[in-house]
């Protein structure tokens, strides 16, 4: 509820589903937490069955569910391990660096850049973790990708671009690219007992290709930025406001949250339309 920015008073009703809610202590705990009784006329197992049927129908694109919209989210934060410098300037390993935050609407794809700690370092290990702790020791390790580094002149030359792509069925595709050489290293992780052959995995990864474009490279975002910059050149009286709009939009783009970018872009298009009519 905190992630969704909701308060108890924002909820219309409280429904308990699943076999565990038959325990009296669950009902008492929920009543204390929300200050009211949960609904009691719904069968907890029947509610689960209905939800499963709807989810299956949506996945099968059943015509009877054309008007139903249901989004899935990433249940845990996905990220990697990084080192940080302490007060003495020494590198301390074991810190968790999130790449895909929990509750991100899936399918989702995010990228980040990582650098070698020293000039003598000949490889970077991208450890894949899930969890919510700031330290990787308290999270769950899912796998790792080792990226050999090419000879270089300084630490800053050893840059590895890492992209996590997560789909609705729990497939996590990790890509690590050494930017100086362009060499790509990949890792595919499947959720639970899900079984897929190489052809199915390749097909699923290909279907996610459209997500692997950074929002800053999408044509509609480039066009909006160009539109704001053109108006900035033309209108001296609007420059301060346009700078604020441009800075805010670039912050949204850097977040790589597509829903946030789309909402911000729609709002800016409306504002720019109004400003252009004032000429």
Phi, psi and omega per residue, in radians:
X1 nan -0.632 3.098
X2 -1.136 -0.722 3.099
X3 -1.079 -0.640 -3.119
X4 -1.481 -0.008 -3.137
X5 1.011 0.776 3.110
X6 -1.992 2.598 3.036
X7 -1.907 2.779 3.130
X8 -0.934 -0.623 -3.125
X9 -1.209 -0.277 3.136
X10 -1.371 -0.220 -3.097
X11 -1.494 2.313 3.101
X12 -1.269 -0.873 -3.140
X13 -2.506 2.843 3.091
X14 -2.037 2.142 -3.107
X15 -2.054 2.263 3.086
X16 -1.777 2.165 -3.125
X17 -2.237 2.706 -3.130
X18 1.711 2.655 -3.057
X19 -1.063 -0.557 -3.063
X20 -1.129 -0.411 -3.086
X21 -1.286 -0.071 3.063
X22 -1.238 -0.304 3.123
X23 -1.239 2.229 -3.116
X24 -0.963 -0.583 -3.093
X25 -1.130 -0.521 3.116
X26 -1.159 -0.821 3.140
X27 -1.095 -0.730 3.128
X28 -1.128 -0.712 -3.132
X29 -1.115 -0.770 -3.140
X30 -1.126 -0.691 3.126
X31 -1.086 -0.720 3.113
X32 -1.177 -0.698 -3.090
X33 -1.142 -0.713 -3.010
X34 -1.856 -0.118 3.094
X35 1.260 0.356 3.103
X36 -2.811 2.817 -3.095
X37 -1.393 2.483 3.021
X38 -1.286 2.836 3.083
X39 -1.106 2.433 -3.072
X40 -2.018 -0.095 -3.043
X41 -1.580 -0.023 -3.133
X42 -1.734 2.326 3.125
X43 -1.289 2.165 -3.043
X44 -1.098 -0.591 3.119
X45 -1.367 -0.609 3.123
X46 -1.125 -0.666 3.124
X47 -1.097 -0.718 3.089
X48 -1.103 -0.761 -3.122
X49 -1.100 -0.718 3.123
X50 -1.114 -0.758 3.132
X51 -1.093 -0.714 3.117
X52 -1.120 -0.725 3.138
X53 -1.117 -0.723 3.125
X54 -1.147 -0.772 3.129
X55 -1.070 -0.722 3.106
X56 -1.140 -0.703 3.121
X57 -1.130 -0.682 3.107
X58 -1.148 -0.713 3.137
X59 -1.146 -0.612 3.127
X60 -1.460 0.005 -3.135
X61 0.998 0.783 3.128
X62 -1.141 2.373 -3.073
X63 -1.077 -0.554 -3.098
X64 -1.188 -0.210 -3.105
X65 -1.986 0.395 -3.103
X66 -1.068 -0.548 -3.085
X67 -1.565 -0.019 -3.096
X68 -1.662 2.285 3.099
X69 -2.094 2.151 3.116
X70 -2.413 2.180 -3.130
X71 -1.816 2.531 3.067
X72 -1.803 2.722 -3.126
X73 -2.271 2.796 3.062
X74 -1.304 2.077 -3.006
X75 -1.262 -0.456 -3.124
X76 -2.290 2.687 3.034
X77 -1.207 2.371 3.115
X78 -1.980 2.348 -3.103
X79 -2.882 -2.846 -3.091
X80 -2.387 3.046 -3.136
X81 -1.633 2.407 3.071
X82 -2.318 2.885 3.035
X83 -1.885 2.602 3.091
X84 -2.257 2.646 3.112
X85 -1.449 2.393 3.067
X86 -1.579 -3.014 -3.082
X87 -1.079 -0.453 -3.138
X88 -1.545 0.034 -3.141
X89 1.445 0.171 3.133
X90 -1.584 2.539 3.112
X91 -1.389 2.258 3.104
X92 -2.081 2.098 -3.100
X93 -1.495 3.007 3.012
X94 1.802 0.084 -3.133
X95 -1.563 2.499 -3.124
X96 -1.589 2.224 3.111
X97 -1.984 1.871 -3.122
X98 -1.175 2.470 3.022
X99 -2.025 -0.842 3.025
X100 -1.986 1.897 3.138
X101 -1.188 2.665 3.078
X102 -1.068 2.691 -3.122
X103 1.231 0.194 2.988
X104 -1.220 2.341 3.136
X105 -1.179 2.250 -3.124
X106 -1.771 2.642 0.070
X107 -1.241 2.601 -3.085
X108 -2.503 2.575 3.114
X109 -2.452 2.235 -3.140
X110 -2.357 2.602 3.115
X111 -2.246 2.766 3.072
X112 -2.667 2.914 -3.111
X113 -2.084 2.481 -3.118
X114 -2.334 2.667 -3.029
X115 -2.254 2.707 3.082
X116 -1.182 2.688 -3.115
X117 -1.529 -0.363 -3.116
X118 -2.610 2.841 -3.137
X119 -1.188 -0.440 -3.100
X120 -1.519 -0.117 -3.116
X121 -1.190 2.211 -3.060
X122 -1.832 0.005 3.128
X123 -2.797 2.733 3.048
X124 -2.137 2.294 3.102
X125 -1.774 2.076 3.097
X126 -1.684 1.724 3.115
X127 -1.510 2.282 -3.094
X128 -1.740 2.122 -3.128
X129 -2.199 2.710 2.938
X130 -2.212 2.506 3.125
X131 2.621 -3.096 -3.063
X132 -2.148 0.091 -3.140
X133 -1.499 2.553 3.089
X134 -1.223 -0.232 3.133
X135 -1.975 2.331 -3.072
X136 -1.156 -0.401 -3.139
X137 -1.050 -0.447 -3.122
X138 -1.712 0.012 3.108
X139 -1.849 3.130 -3.079
X140 -1.834 2.181 3.105
X141 -1.458 2.248 -3.118
X142 -1.769 -0.448 -3.104
X143 2.944 -3.028 3.124
X144 -2.709 2.715 3.067
X145 -2.214 2.218 3.109
X146 -1.758 2.214 -3.085
X147 -2.030 1.869 3.060
X148 -1.131 2.501 -3.122
X149 -1.830 2.461 3.097
X150 -1.360 2.769 3.056
X151 -0.995 2.503 -3.036
X152 -2.606 2.981 -3.115
X153 -1.645 -0.467 -3.112
X154 -2.646 2.973 3.136
X155 -1.068 -0.680 -3.079
X156 -1.124 -0.337 3.116
X157 -1.309 -0.361 -3.089
X158 -1.587 1.390 -3.117
X159 -1.893 2.299 3.101
X160 -2.076 2.107 3.073
X161 -1.554 2.189 -3.093
X162 -2.037 2.277 3.102
X163 -2.199 2.258 3.029
X164 -1.846 2.276 3.056
X165 -2.223 2.185 -3.027
X166 -2.186 2.260 -3.093
X167 -1.930 3.106 -3.003
X168 -1.149 -0.367 -3.120
X169 -1.679 0.154 3.083
X170 1.526 0.235 3.074
X171 -1.436 2.192 3.107
X172 -1.955 2.078 3.131
X173 -1.878 2.059 -3.127
X174 -1.895 2.186 3.097
X175 -2.095 2.337 3.082
X176 -2.235 2.131 -3.081
X177 -2.122 2.137 3.026
X178 -1.357 2.009 -2.945
X179 -1.187 -0.523 -3.110
X180 -1.204 -0.599 -3.111
X181 -1.864 -0.348 -3.103
X182 1.387 0.091 -3.126
X183 -1.230 2.348 -3.068
X184 -1.896 2.412 3.069
X185 -2.238 2.413 -3.012
X186 -2.266 2.701 3.039
X187 -2.508 2.305 3.098
X188 -2.036 2.184 3.131
X189 -2.068 2.308 -3.139
X190 -1.893 2.500 -3.087
X191 -1.354 2.351 2.994
X192 0.931 -2.239 -3.074
X193 -1.686 0.236 -3.117
X194 -1.067 2.274 -3.122
X195 -2.001 2.197 3.089
X196 -2.461 2.433 3.073
X197 -1.475 3.062 -3.066
X198 -1.054 -0.665 -3.126
X199 -1.157 -0.718 3.125
X200 -1.162 -0.697 3.120
X201 -1.117 -0.767 3.134
X202 -1.086 -0.683 3.122
X203 -1.143 -0.731 -3.133
X204 -1.159 -0.729 3.134
X205 -1.130 -0.690 3.114
X206 -1.114 -0.634 3.133
X207 -1.169 -0.401 -3.128
X208 -1.589 0.014 -3.031
X209 -1.025 -0.626 -3.088
X210 -1.137 -0.373 3.126
X211 -1.372 -0.307 -2.981
X212 -1.545 0.495 3.042
X213 -1.924 2.159 3.136
X214 -1.106 2.423 -3.139
X215 -0.916 -0.489 -3.139
X216 -1.189 -0.301 -3.113
X217 -1.745 -0.063 -3.128
X218 -1.326 2.410 -3.009
X219 -1.048 -0.692 -3.101
X220 -1.176 -0.562 3.089
X221 -1.324 -0.688 3.073
X222 -1.075 -0.699 -3.140
X223 -1.144 -0.676 -3.135
X224 -1.199 -0.708 3.102
X225 -1.097 -0.750 3.113
X226 -1.100 -0.650 3.119
X227 -1.132 -0.730 3.109
X228 -1.174 -0.697 -3.137
X229 -1.166 -0.652 3.112
X230 -1.140 -0.749 3.129
X231 -1.165 -0.592 3.083
X232 -1.073 -0.722 3.128
X233 -1.142 -0.576 -3.029
X234 -1.512 -0.579 -2.971
X235 -2.013 1.774 3.117
X236 -1.143 -0.568 -3.076
X237 -1.282 -0.224 -3.088
X238 -1.943 0.083 -2.977
X239 -1.073 -0.735 -3.128
X240 -1.101 -0.779 -3.129
X241 -1.166 -0.699 -3.135
X242 -1.178 -0.621 3.076
X243 -1.087 -0.745 3.104
X244 -1.085 -0.742 3.126
X245 -1.099 -0.748 -3.112
X246 -1.162 -0.742 3.130
X247 -1.116 -0.746 3.138
X248 -1.128 -0.702 -3.130
X249 -1.183 -0.681 3.111
X250 -1.158 -0.583 3.053
X251 -1.111 -0.722 3.102
X252 -1.102 -0.736 3.130
X253 -1.092 -0.753 -3.128
X254 -1.117 -0.450 3.123
X255 -1.227 -0.373 -3.115
X256 1.068 0.290 3.080
X257 -1.517 1.806 -3.001
X258 -1.107 -0.632 3.108
X259 -1.131 -0.753 3.106
X260 -1.107 -0.734 3.141
X261 -1.111 -0.762 -3.123
X262 -1.113 -0.749 3.129
X263 -1.130 -0.744 3.139
X264 -1.147 -0.711 -3.132
X265 -1.119 -0.744 3.125
X266 -1.085 -0.720 3.133
X267 -1.141 -0.731 -3.132
X268 -1.196 -0.653 3.113
X269 -1.080 -0.648 3.100
X270 -1.192 -0.744 3.133
X271 -1.125 -0.777 -3.131
X272 -1.120 -0.657 3.101
X273 -1.048 -0.739 3.117
X274 -1.164 -0.723 -3.130
X275 -1.171 -0.659 3.140
X276 -1.177 -0.494 3.108
X277 -1.301 -0.262 -3.112
X278 -1.424 -0.032 -3.097
X279 -1.069 nan nan
